[in-house]
Amino acid sequence: MSLAHTILATLGSESYSGYDLWKKFSLTSKYYWQASQQQIYRELGKLEKDGAISSELIPQEGRPNKKLYRVTEVGVETLKTWLVEPVEPMAIREELLVKVIAAKLVPKSVILQEIERHHQIHSQKLSVYKEIEQQEFPDISQLSYEQKCLYITLRCGIRYETYRIAWCEEAIALLNDESDRLH
């Protein structure tokens, strides 16, 4: 998957300015993909050059003109082609795990502090995701197909954060176990 596919999927059938797209992207895609505002603007330029999106300049008084982006037929076909291709699960690439492997080189408190920091980060994200779930999806039996698709990506984010919190708690408990054997 590329950022281009994520942008095309986020745009859908709507028109957005680069900034509004970035805001929507930050809300809906953050459970599985992160990109800076600069990355999104850079990719919008590439997508427009490739004909996957088009833009319309909207004049504004007292402010710079607004550029609205919309997916073209080329973009829809690009996304459809990508959608029918099988995808492989993403490989884990977690810097914290590398630090844990090398943790014997520093005092135990250093790696425990880092794991506790990750626990706090994942707990905060989980709290935000659950709040979004309550606000945006109060009754899942009433969701449209499109809303269900958004909901299940949020649920994946919730499950991921829950898993990471549990792992952090397990790691902290195990590393705090005083029955460690001396070398």
C-alpha positions in Angstrom: 0.0 0.0 0.0 1.2 3.4 -0.7 0.3 6.9 0.5 -1.2 7.5 -2.9 -3.8 4.7 -2.4 -4.6 6.0 1.1 -5.2 9.5 -0.2 -7.4 8.2 -3.1 -9.4 6.2 -0.6 -9.7 9.1 1.8 -10.8 11.5 -1.0 -13.5 9.0 -2.1 -16.1 10.9 -4.1 -15.6 14.2 -2.2 -13.6 17.3 -3.0 -11.2 18.5 -0.4 -8.5 21.2 -0.1 -5.1 19.8 0.8 -5.5 21.0 4.4 -9.0 19.6 4.7 -7.8 16.3 3.3 -5.0 16.2 5.8 -7.5 16.8 8.6 -9.8 14.0 7.4 -6.8 11.8 6.8 -5.5 12.4 10.3 -8.9 11.5 11.7 -9.8 8.5 9.6 -6.5 7.0 8.6 -4.4 7.4 11.8 -5.3 3.9 13.0 -3.2 2.3 10.2 -1.3 5.0 8.3 0.5 8.2 9.3 1.7 10.9 7.1 2.7 14.5 7.6 0.9 17.4 6.0 4.0 17.9 3.7 3.9 14.3 2.6 0.3 14.6 1.7 0.8 17.8 -0.3 3.8 16.2 -2.1 1.7 13.1 -3.0 -1.2 15.3 -4.1 1.1 16.9 -6.6 2.3 13.5 -7.9 -1.3 12.2 -8.1 -2.4 15.3 -10.1 0.6 15.0 -12.4 -0.3 11.3 -13.0 -4.0 12.2 -13.7 -5.4 10.3 -10.7 -6.8 13.5 -9.2 -7.7 16.9 -10.6 -7.9 20.3 -8.9 -10.1 23.3 -9.1 -8.9 26.7 -7.9 -11.5 28.5 -5.8 -10.9 32.3 -5.4 -11.2 33.6 -1.8 -11.3 37.2 -0.7 -8.5 38.3 1.6 -6.9 34.8 1.6 -5.0 32.7 -0.9 -7.1 30.9 -3.4 -8.2 27.4 -2.3 -7.4 24.4 -4.4 -9.9 21.6 -4.2 -8.9 18.1 -5.2 -11.1 15.4 -6.6 -10.4 11.8 -7.7 -10.6 11.3 -11.5 -11.7 8.2 -13.4 -7.9 7.4 -13.7 -7.7 7.6 -9.9 -10.8 5.4 -9.5 -9.3 2.8 -11.8 -6.0 3.0 -10.0 -7.7 2.3 -6.7 -9.9 -0.5 -8.2 -6.8 -2.2 -9.6 -5.1 -2.0 -6.3 -8.2 -3.1 -4.4 -8.4 -6.5 -6.2 -4.7 -7.3 -5.7 -3.9 -9.5 -2.7 -1.9 -7.9 0.1 0.5 -9.5 2.5 0.4 -8.8 6.2 2.8 -6.1 7.2 6.0 -7.2 8.8 6.6 -5.9 12.3 9.2 -3.2 12.4 9.2 -2.1 16.0 12.2 -0.1 17.3 11.2 -0.7 20.9 11.7 -4.5 20.4 15.2 -3.9 19.2 15.9 -1.9 22.3 14.5 -4.7 24.4 16.8 -7.2 22.7 19.8 -5.0 23.5 18.6 -3.9 27.0 21.3 -5.8 28.8 23.7 -3.0 27.9 21.9 -0.5 30.1 20.4 -0.5 33.6 17.1 -2.3 33.7 15.4 1.0 34.7 16.2 2.5 31.3 14.2 -0.1 29.3 11.5 -0.3 31.9 11.0 3.5 31.7 10.8 3.3 27.9 8.2 0.4 28.0 6.2 2.4 30.6 6.3 5.4 28.3 5.0 3.3 25.4 2.3 1.9 27.8 1.2 5.5 28.5 1.2 6.4 24.7 -0.9 3.4 23.8 -3.3 4.0 26.7 -3.8 7.6 25.5 -4.4 6.5 21.9 -6.9 3.8 23.1 -8.8 6.4 25.1 -9.1 8.6 22.0 -10.1 5.7 19.8 -12.8 4.6 22.3 -14.1 8.2 22.5 -14.3 8.3 18.7 -16.1 5.0 18.7 -18.7 6.2 21.2 -19.3 9.6 19.4 -19.2 8.4 15.8 -20.6 4.9 16.0 -23.1 4.8 18.9 -25.3 2.2 17.1 -23.4 -0.1 14.8 -26.7 -1.8 13.7 -27.6 1.4 11.9 -24.3 1.8 9.9 -24.2 1.9 6.1 -21.7 -0.3 4.3 -19.3 2.7 4.0 -19.6 3.5 7.7 -19.1 -0.2 8.6 -15.8 -0.1 6.6 -14.7 3.0 8.6 -15.8 1.4 11.9 -13.9 -1.8 11.4 -10.7 0.2 10.7 -11.3 2.0 14.0 -11.9 -1.4 15.7 -8.5 -2.6 14.4 -6.9 0.5 15.9 -8.6 -0.2 19.3 -7.6 -3.9 19.2 -4.0 -2.9 18.3 -3.7 -0.4 21.2 -5.3 -2.9 23.6 -2.8 -5.6 22.5 0.2 -3.1 22.9 -1.0 -2.1 26.4 -1.2 -5.8 27.4 2.2 -6.5 26.0 3.7 -3.5 27.9 2.1 -4.7 31.1 3.4 -8.2 30.6 6.9 -7.0 29.8 7.0 -4.7 32.8 5.8 -7.5 35.1 8.4 -9.9 33.7 11.3 -7.5 33.8 10.3 -6.4 37.4 10.3 -10.1 38.5 13.0 -10.1 41.2 13.8 -13.8 40.6 16.1 -12.8 37.7 19.1 -15.0 37.7 22.5 -13.4 37.8 24.8 -14.2 34.9 
